[in-house]
Amino acid sequence: MAADGETAYLACEGDHQTPGTVVRVALSTLAVVSVTPAGVFPDMAGVVP
């Protein structure tokens, strides 16, 4: 969840062969704002303000 409370970030794991993604979602509409490749099977994420 972003500090603004309006955006969530979801780590979506791949299938151990294709890349996973980080998906940014607008909570007010539940619309996908962006999708970013995150490598094969991402386990953790860090946020730097």
C-alpha angles and dihedrals in degrees: 000000000000120000090251091064090227101090133056127194119211125195108215114195119222122223097267089266106053125048124272121224143219110229122200113208129191103226095205093062102014086232120152106244098183143350120211125188111242106183131260113325102344111206103180141023133198129201122211114195 
